[in-house]
């Protein structure tokens, strides 16, 4: 039996209920092409394969790759790539495998320690969105991160990650998965989230400026926005712009909606 390795943040999901919730959240169709990141022992992979046209799995652990190849390697709709997903150029690697090109959905139980970078690689950034967005991304992630991804304006969980992700996708919390659903159990609970990349409306006139605003705006969360942004816009000028947008001049970053962030960024662009 292959044991979970701390170096890769491995925790094997063993809950049938959680597996069913992940599969259901993906709303799979027979012509779907799936990308799975970190298949581990293949417990989720085995449930997905009969339901879709093809599945590409990316696994960093060589021992797990050998195990997966032995158990699933003969299936025509399964392709296994060994390597670090964050470093691999998956589209280039798939050029020689037409049946697996252009996966349209991501379904995965991903490592806690690289959740942010994985989401960024899948969605892109405010300044550089993924030019070929997925139809849906269903992830099992740490509950604390899930809370931030789906947070509403004004909530304690709302932060820079919230704005960056929600600018690019509709975000939904599907279910909570307790620590006991894994072996070994992690120290915290997990959650299934569904991200649906969307047409960006309203869009920022200058996405790079919006990206910078968000970064600076959440620089010191307890401070008012006008204090956090004074390095790029004078306080009195920002107060004036906020009043023009009918936003409380004493607002904090976490209280702004996505639309208000975009409006402020666009207004700053017009006014220099």
Secondary structure, DSSP 8 states (H G I E B T S, - for coil): -----GGGT--EE--HHHHHHHHHHHT--TT-EEEEE--TTSHHHHHHHTTSSEEEEEE--HHHHHHHHHHHTT-TTEEEEES-TTT--HHHHGGG-GGG-S--EEEEE--GGGHHHHHHHHHB-SSSB-TT--SEEEEEEEHHHHHHHT--TTSTT--HHHHHHHHHEEEEEEEEE-GGGEES--SS-EEEEEEEE---SS--SSHHHHHHHHHHHTSSTTS-HHHHTTTTS-HHHHHHHHHHTT--TT--GGG--HHHHHHHHHHHHHH-
